[in-house]
């Protein structure tokens, strides 16, 4: 049990920690970062280690680069508790090819899609019209044995996330839907972890808007500690970037931020200015501590 109700009060416990367990987000894939032997490329992947769990979040844009960075950082992909795929775009999913070579049975949480992740196809597509002759009836008028979308990753053990789900005690998959041009109605999955200081949130690209993802996280716990990942502020005017940074600082009272990937160089500068010492530099190879 994570929560215990006492009268009208609900007490929530953070994920229990052992002293020697890692508590961090390690960025495995991004297009910037401190000089190192790691390769930079547009895309995102991170390893989340917390409470004895190891969760891979996204897999980058190029399977070979993902493989090389993983090996250079000494990450063992055979020892994962779960994988989160934030959304369908290739700069977050292409490394699945390598992942499934080394760990084909790993549990993968993915967003609801019309394709890509073996999602259920809408049964309404098969609405019957019995007066038609059999050759014009879907599946000859009989229910199909299999009614799911295909996928480039046939070996993947995908679980489709359609609502906020507690994946492990204190670990949550959050789903939001984009209403923005270019990604209209695309679902995106984010990760939230209970810590003693509030939720630590990991995002992929924030196509629905990072503020919308944090609104969903607040439904789990109103205390938000940190958010890491892509805030999708590329091609965004300065005043809008500043509005979003102000929201995270003042409305959501985020304690720390570690923006990466598609946040934009302008976004990095604005968030660094807005959060000061509470800004955690990300980029490939970065290790971002969690409380």
C-alpha positions in Angstrom: 0.0 0.0 0.0 1.3 3.5 -0.9 -1.6 5.5 0.6 -3.4 5.1 3.9 -6.7 6.9 4.6 -7.1 8.3 8.1 -10.5 10.0 8.4 -10.6 12.6 5.6 -6.8 12.8 5.4 -4.7 10.7 2.9 -1.1 10.1 3.7 1.2 9.3 0.8 4.5 7.7 1.1 7.4 8.3 -1.2 9.1 5.4 -2.9 11.2 3.7 -0.2 15.0 4.0 -0.7 18.0 1.9 0.4 21.1 4.0 1.1 23.2 2.6 -1.7 20.6 2.6 -4.4 21.0 5.0 -7.3 18.6 7.9 -7.4 19.1 9.6 -10.8 18.1 10.2 -14.4 20.9 9.5 -16.8 20.5 11.0 -20.3 21.5 8.4 -22.9 20.6 10.3 -26.0 20.4 14.0 -26.9 21.9 16.5 -29.4 23.9 18.5 -26.8 25.9 17.9 -23.6 29.3 18.3 -22.0 32.2 17.1 -24.2 32.7 13.3 -23.9 33.1 10.2 -26.0 29.3 9.9 -26.4 27.6 10.7 -29.7 25.2 13.6 -30.0 22.1 13.3 -32.1 18.6 14.7 -32.3 16.4 12.5 -30.1 15.9 11.5 -26.5 16.5 8.5 -24.2 17.1 8.4 -20.5 17.6 5.7 -17.8 15.7 6.4 -14.6 17.0 4.6 -11.5 15.0 5.1 -8.3 13.7 2.9 -5.4 15.5 -0.1 -6.8 13.7 0.2 -10.2 15.4 0.8 -13.5 13.2 2.3 -16.2 14.3 3.2 -19.7 12.5 6.2 -21.0 12.5 6.5 -24.8 15.2 5.1 -27.1 16.5 7.8 -29.4 16.7 8.5 -33.1 19.3 6.0 -34.4 19.6 2.4 -33.1 23.4 2.3 -33.7 24.1 5.5 -31.8 21.7 4.4 -29.0 23.6 1.1 -28.8 27.0 2.9 -28.7 26.0 5.4 -26.1 24.4 2.7 -23.9 27.6 0.6 -24.0 29.8 3.6 -23.4 27.9 4.4 -20.3 27.9 0.8 -19.1 24.1 0.5 -19.1 22.8 -3.1 -19.0 19.5 -3.1 -20.9 18.9 -6.7 -19.9 18.2 -5.5 -16.4 15.2 -3.2 -16.8 11.9 -3.2 -14.9 10.0 -1.4 -17.6 10.4 0.8 -20.7 8.3 3.9 -21.4 7.8 5.1 -25.0 6.6 8.7 -24.8 5.1 8.9 -28.3 5.4 7.5 -31.8 8.0 9.8 -33.4 11.2 8.2 -34.7 13.5 10.3 -32.6 12.1 8.6 -29.5 11.5 5.1 -30.8 14.1 3.9 -33.3 16.4 2.4 -30.6 13.6 -0.1 -29.9 15.2 -2.3 -32.6 18.4 -2.6 -30.5 16.6 -2.9 -27.2 14.5 -5.8 -28.4 17.5 -7.6 -29.7 19.0 -7.7 -26.2 15.8 -7.8 -24.1 12.9 -9.0 -26.2 10.6 -9.7 -23.2 10.8 -6.4 -21.5 7.6 -4.7 -20.4 7.0 -1.6 -22.7 4.4 1.0 -21.8 3.2 3.0 -24.9 0.5 5.5 -25.8 -2.8 4.6 -27.5 -2.2 4.9 -31.2 -3.9 3.9 -34.5 -0.7 2.0 -35.3 2.9 1.4 -34.1 2.3 -0.4 -30.8 -0.1 -3.2 -31.3 -3.0 -1.1 -30.1 -6.6 -2.2 -30.3 -8.2 -1.1 -33.5 -11.6 0.7 -33.0 -14.4 -2.0 -33.1 -16.7 0.7 -34.6 -14.7 0.3 -37.9 -16.4 -3.1 -38.2 -20.0 -1.8 -37.7 -22.1 -4.5 -39.5 -24.5 -4.0 -42.4 -26.0 -7.6 -42.6 -27.9 -7.1 -45.9 -24.6 -7.0 -47.8 -23.4 -10.2 -49.5 -20.6 -12.0 -47.7 -17.8 -10.8 -50.1 -18.6 -7.2 -49.0 -18.6 -8.0 -45.3 -15.5 -7.4 -43.2 -14.0 -10.8 -42.3 -17.0 -12.4 -44.1 -19.3 -11.1 -41.3 -17.5 -12.9 -38.5 -15.5 -11.4 -35.7 -11.8 -11.4 -36.4 -9.5 -13.5 -34.2 -7.0 -10.6 -34.0 -8.0 -6.9 -34.2 -4.9 -4.9 -33.3 -2.6 -2.6 -35.2 0.6 -3.8 -36.7 4.0 -2.6 -35.5 7.6 -2.4 -36.8 8.6 -4.0 -33.5 6.8 -7.3 -33.6 8.7 -8.8 -30.6 7.7 -5.9 -28.4 5.5 -6.6 -25.3 3.5 -3.4 -25.5 1.0 -2.3 -22.9 -1.2 0.5 -24.1 -1.6 3.4 -21.6 -5.1 5.0 -21.8 -5.3 6.7 -18.4 -3.0 7.5 -15.5 -1.7 4.2 -14.2 0.4 3.2 -11.2 3.0 0.9 -12.8 4.8 0.1 -9.6 4.2 1.5 -6.1 5.0 5.2 -6.4 5.7 5.1 -10.2 3.0 6.4 -12.6 2.4 6.5 -16.3 0.5 9.7 -17.3 -1.1 10.1 -20.6 -2.1 13.3 -22.3 -3.4 14.2 -25.8 -2.0 17.0 -28.0 -4.4 19.6 -29.4 -1.6 21.4 -31.2 -1.2 21.7 -35.0 1.1 19.1 -36.4 0.5 16.6 -33.6 -3.3 17.0 -33.2 -4.8 14.2 -31.1 -1.4 12.4 -30.7 -1.2 10.8 -27.2 2.0 11.1 -25.1 3.1 9.1 -22.1 5.1 10.7 -19.3 6.5 9.2 -16.0 6.0 10.5 -12.5 7.8 9.2 -9.4 6.9 10.0 -5.8 9.9 11.3 -3.8 10.2 12.8 -0.3 10.1 16.3 -1.9 7.3 15.8 -4.4 6.9 14.2 -7.8 9.8 13.9 -10.2 8.3 14.0 -13.7 10.1 12.8 -16.9 8.7 13.9 -20.3 9.6 13.0 -23.8 8.6 15.9 -26.1 5.7 17.5 -24.3 3.7 17.8 -27.5 0.5 18.4 -25.6 2.3 21.1 -23.6 4.5 20.6 -20.6 1.9 22.5 -18.5 -0.8 20.1 -19.5 1.3 17.1 -18.4 2.0 18.8 -15.1 -1.7 19.4 -14.6 -2.2 15.7 -14.9 0.7 15.0 -12.5 -0.9 17.3 -9.9 -3.9 15.0 -9.8 -1.5 12.4 -8.3 0.2 14.8 -6.0 0.1 18.6 -5.9 3.7 18.8 -4.8 5.9 18.8 -7.9 9.7 18.6 -7.3 11.3 18.4 -10.8 10.7 17.9 -14.5 13.2 16.5 -16.9 13.1 16.1 -20.7 11.9 17.9 -23.8 9.5 20.8 -23.3 8.9 21.3 -27.1 9.6 25.0 -27.4 11.5 24.9 -30.7 10.2 27.6 -33.1 8.4 29.2 -30.1 8.6 33.0 -29.7 10.5 34.4 -26.7 7.4 35.7 -24.9 5.8 32.3 -25.0 8.9 30.5 -23.8 9.0 33.0 -20.9 5.4 32.4 -20.2 5.9 28.6 -19.9 9.0 29.1 -17.7 7.0 31.4 -15.4 4.2 28.9 -15.2 6.6 26.1 -14.1 8.3 28.4 -11.5 5.2 30.3 -10.1 2.1 28.3 -10.9 3.4 24.8 -10.5 6.1 25.8 -8.0 8.6 23.3 -9.6 11.7 23.2 -7.4 14.1 22.1 -10.1 14.2 21.8 -13.9 16.4 19.8 -16.3 15.2 20.7 -19.8 16.6 18.8 -22.8 16.0 17.7 -26.3 13.3 19.9 -28.1 13.3 22.6 -25.4 15.4 24.9 -27.8 18.5 26.8 -27.1 16.4 29.9 -26.3 14.5 27.7 -23.9 17.6 26.5 -22.1 18.7 30.2 -21.7 15.3 31.3 -20.4 14.9 28.4 -17.9 18.4 28.9 -16.7 17.7 32.6 -16.1 14.3 31.8 -14.4 15.5 29.0 -12.1 19.1 30.0 -11.5 20.8 27.5 -9.2 17.7 25.3 -9.5 18.5 24.6 -13.1 20.1 21.2 -13.7 22.2 21.0 -16.9 21.0 18.0 -19.0 22.3 16.7 -22.3 23.8 13.4 -23.3 25.8 11.8 -20.5 24.3 14.1 -17.8 23.3 12.4 -14.5 20.5 14.4 -12.8 20.1 13.5 -9.1 16.7 12.7 -7.6 15.9 13.2 -3.9 
